[in-house]
Amino acid sequence: MSVPVIDGVELSEAGNGPLLLLGPSLGTSATALWERSAALLAADHHVVGWDLPGHGTSPAPADGFTMAELAGGVLAFAERLLRERGEASGTFVYAGVSVGGAVGLQLLLDAPERVAAAALICTGAKIGTPDGWHERAAMVRAFGTATMVEGSAKRWFAPGFLEREPEVGRALLASLEETDTAGYAAVCKALAAFDVRDRLGAIRVPVLAVAGAADEPTPPSDLETIAALVADGRTVVLDGVAHLAPAEAPAEVADLLRAHLKQGAVITESQRAAAGAVVRRQVLGDDHLDGAGAAPTAFTRDFDDLVTQYAWGSVWARPGLDRRSRSLVALSTLVAQRDHDELATHVRAALRNGLTVEELAEVFLQASVHCGTAAAAAAFRVAQETLRADGVEL
């Protein structure tokens, strides 16, 4: 594995505004995908598209790479551009589609100080399945990228687009046929291992998540999850658009980028509630939330919404502590309060968040010093009953 060499293409004059770096989708060149949107952004930004290894202007990779290494190559390319602009320590704004969006997420995690704002388009914190990507890589290595054209034409575009915009479609499919086999396969393997769903809460940079309503590979729910879980995000869904939004709806995408990159994003009440619902389910588990009597009633719904938004969307979703640490705090507090029903729930949640049975015992021992031996003894009893009921050997 190694950091690949990334090159790109100027899509506007260098003197126009902040650096805007545009990332492609698998099998596309930055020019074919972004050219029309970039022309609409050129008055406000210095627009540069980067190409994936073995795609467009970038050389074929010498070795495989991870998504983090691919993002490292993109960052090196961006830093070179900033140096040429006389802004060696400066920042850039970013927009990427599909794997280009995945690279954007990786940049926001690995180099947040360099990215002022980001738009993540038709992408996900995890895309597809490992088996699916490995199968596609094997097929391309065996038969070439031309075998991907028919399937990509169906996945990439909403119904009717190829009939309305045949030249745009032909250019994108031609860029796929021209893609280096090794480069395409290497990106597939990087996507197979990519999954940053549990790290989204650490992202503080403003994020605009743009989805295509007809996108099957990365449906709107994938973008909504990103926007809900990052600290500062919002979602826009484009009707009549599938997987390549900048090509299918260039004016709409340009307008969204222009507004977002100037103003950033805000978290709405509904997005905070959505973030809380995701975190709550990840921590407490499906059995707890879907079990008999768990669903809120008309009598309890407002309280349930308050808990979801305040406890789970505002506090548990914060990046300042990881979930193991938050479980330690929750367990200690519940021991002190002698809230045994909630303690049983959070014993299970703590195991889900990575604590061991031995660490649970240490928490209760520590709590005995500050909360009293009676409170700790009751906590040991509740935890032991809960663990045994779940089949944990003690």
N, C-alpha and C positions, 0 to 999 in steps of 0.2 A: 504494500500500500504506500502511496506517496501523494503529495499535493500536486494536482495537475496544473499545467500551464494554461492560462486563460487569456484569450484575446477578444477583441470586440470591434465595433464599428461606430464611428461618429454619426449620430442621427440628427445633429444640429450643429451650429457653429459653436466653437469653444467659449466664446465670450458671453454667451447669453445665460446669466443667472446661475443659481446653484447647480452642482453636479447631480443629475438624475440618472441612476444606473438601472437599466431595464434587463430583466432576466427572462429567458425563453422557456418553452415547454420541451419535453423530450421529443426529439425528431424534427424540431423546427430550428431555423436560424433566427437570430434576433431581428434581422432586417425583415424577413418575410412575415414575422408575427407582429412586429411593433411599428412598422414603417408609417402606417397611416395615423395611428395615435400619436407617435412621436412628432410628426409634422405639426400637430395641433398644440403640442407642448413646447415647441422650440422657441417661442417668443419669451417664455418665462424661465427656461432651464437650459443648461448645457446637457443635452440628452445623448447618452452613450448606451448602446446595447452590448451585452457580453454574450459569447457563444459557449455552449457546452463543449467538452472535449470531443473532438472528432466531428463537430458540427460547425457549419459556417466558417468563420475565420480562425477558430481554435484548432491547434494540432491534435492529432489522435493521441490518446494517453499512452504512456510507456508502461503503465502498471494500473492495477485497480485502485480505487479510492473510496473512502467513506464520504458521507454527506458533509461531515466536519472538514475533511480535507478539501472537498470541492469548494466549500465556503471559504476556506483559507486561500485557495487559488483566486477566487473572485475578489476577496479582500485585497490581495496583493495587486491585482489589476486596478482596483479602485484607488489604492494608495499611490500607484504609479501615475494615474490621472490627476490626483490631487497635487502631487509634486509638480507635475507639468503646469498646473494652474497656479503654482506658488502658494499652495495651501497644504503643506506637508502634514500639518497636525489638524487639518480641517475635517469636516463631516460631509456626508452625502445623503441624499434621499434615495429610496429604493422602491422598485416595483417588480414583481416577478410572477410568472404564470406557472402553475403546476409544479414541476421540479424546481423551476425558478423561484416559486413561492416557498418551497421547502428550504432552498438555500437562504432565502430571506429570513425565515425563522431561525436557521442556524446562525446567521450573522447577528440577529438580535440577541441570541443567547451568548455567543462567543465574543462579539465585539460591539456591544450596545453603545459604547462611547463614540463610535464612528458613524452610526446611522441615526439621523435626526428624525426621520419618520419613514414609515413603510406601508406599502399597499401590497397585500397578498391576494392573488387572484386565482380562482379556480384551482385550489390547492388544499392541503390538509396537513395536520401535524403527524399523520400517518396516512399513506396513500397505498391502496391495494393491499395485497398479501405477499409475504415472502415467496411462497410457492409460485404465485402468478408471475412475479418478476423474474424469478430464476428460469421458469419455463420460457418466458419471452426472450430472455437473454440467450438461452440455448437455441431457440428457433432462429434468431437473427444471426448468431454465429454460424449456424448450419446453412441457412438459405438466403441471408442478406436482408437488408432493410426494406427491399421492395416487397417482401412478404407482409409488411406491416401496413401498406398503403390502403388496402380495402377496409381493414378493420379501423384504421385511424380515421378515415373519411367518415365513418359512421359515428365514432366516439367524439371527434373534434367539433363537429358542426351541428347546429340545430336543424331540424327539417326545413328544407327549402333554401338554405343558405347557398349551397353550391350552385343552384339554379339562378339565384339572384346575383351572386358574385363569383362567377366561374374563374376569373383571372386570379383573384385572391386565393381561392381554394387550390388552383393549379400550382401557384407559387409555393404554398405551404407543403403540398404533397410532393412537389419536386425537391424541396429542401430535405424532406424525409428520405427520398430515394438516394439523394447524394450524401447522406450521413454515413460516416465511417462505421463499419460493423463493430469494431472493437470499442469505439467510443459509445455507441448506443448500448451495447451490452454492459459496459462498465457503469453507465448511469443506472441501468436496470438493477444491477447488484447493489449500488449505493441506496437506491430506493427500497430495496428488499429489507435492508437493515435499519431504515430510518423510522424512528418513532419518538417524538418529543412531547407526547400528550401530557405526560406528568410534569413537564418543565414549563408549561405555558405561563404559569403564574409568576415566573421570574422575569417576564418581559415587561419592561416599563415604558418602552418607546411607543409613541402613538401608532396604532395599527388600524388600517382600513382593510376589511376583508370583503372582497367582491366575489359573488357567486353567480354562476349561470343557472337560471331556473331549470334548464334542460340538460344540465351537466350530470352525466352518470358516473364517470370515474371519481369526481370530487363533488358530491351533491351539496346543496346549500347548507345542510346540517353540519358538514365538516367546517365550513367557514364560520357558521354561527358559534360553533364550539370554540374556535380560535378567538373570536371577538369577545366571547363571554369570559374566557379564562385569562386573557392578558389583562394587564392593569388598566389599559387605556385603549379600548377598541370599539369598533362598531361594524355592522354588516350592511351591505347593500346587495340585493338580489336583482339581476337583470333579466327581464322577461325575454323570451325568444333567443336566448343565448345558451350555448352548450359549454365546451371546454376551452375554447380559445377566444376569450372575451375581447382582447384588443383588436383582433382581426374581424370578429363578428360585429362588434359595436364600438368602433374606434372613437367616435365623438363622445359617446356616453362615458367610456373609460377615461378619456382625456379630461372631461369635465370633473369627474370624480377625483382624479389624481390632483388636478389643479387646486381644487377646493381643500382636499385633505392635506396636501403638502404645504399649504399656506397656513391652515388653521388647526391642524392636528385633529384629534378625535376626542369625543367625550363618552363617558359611560352613562347610559340611561338607566332608569330604575328597572326597566324590563330586562336589560342586559345583565344587570347585577343579580336579578332574580334567576336568570338563566344560568349564570356562572355558579350561583349557589346550589342550584338543582344538580348540576353536573358534579360539583365537589362533594355534595352531600351523599350522592349515590356511590361515588368512588370510595368514600370513607366508610359509610355505614353498610353498604352492600345491598344487592337486590332483595335478598330475603327479608331484611329489616323493613325496607320501604314498600315492598309489594306483598307482605304477609297479611294475614287476616286482621282486619281492623286497623291497618296502617294508613289507609287512604283518608285524607281529610274529609270531614263532613261540612255541611253548610254552617254548622255551629262552630267548627274549629278552623275553617279555611283561612280566615284572616290572620289568625295566630300562626298557622303553618306557613303562610306567605311571609310573615314577619321574621320567623326563625330562618327560613330559607334565604331571605335576602340579607338579613343582618348578621346572623351567626355564620352562615356558610358562604354567602356571596361577598361579605365585607371583611370578615376576620379570617376564617379558614382559607379563603382564596388568596390572602396576602402572601407576598414572596419572602417576607422577613424571616420566617421560620419554616423549616421543612415539616412534612406531616408527622414524621416520627417525633419531633420535638413538640409539636402541638398535641399529640397524643399523650406525651409525658405530662404536660401541663394539665390537660383535661382530666387524666386519671387522678392526679394529686388533688385537684380541686374537688372532684367528686368524692374522694375519700374524706376530705375535710367536711363536706356538706352531708355526708352519710346518705347520699342519693343512690340507693342501691340498684334501682331499676335502670337509671341512666349509666351507672357504673358497669353493669353487665353489657350494655350496648357498646360502651367504649372499650371494654376488654377485647371484644371481637374486632372493633375498629382498629385498636392498637396493633393487633396481630396482622391485620390487613395492611397497616402502614409500615410494617417491617420490624416491629418489636418482637423479641423472643419471650418465651414463657419465663426464662430466667430473669430477663429484664423487668418483666411485670413484678416478679417477687421483689426485686431491688427497689422498685418504685414504692411498693407498700411498706417495705422495711424503712425506707427513708421517711415516708409519711408518718410512721409511728413516732418518730422523733418530734415532729412538729404538730401532728394532729392527735396524738395520743394512741396508746396501744389498743384501746377498745375500738376506736375507729379503724385502725389498721387490721385488727382481727376480723372485723366484719367484712372488710374489703377482701381479705384472703379467702373468707368463706364464700362470698359472692363470686369471686373470680374462679375459685376451684369448682364450684357448681356449674358455672357457665362453660368452662373448658371441658369438663367431663361430659356435659350434655352435648357438646360439639365433637366428642370422640377424641379429644386430645389426651394422650397418655401423660400422667403426672408421676 
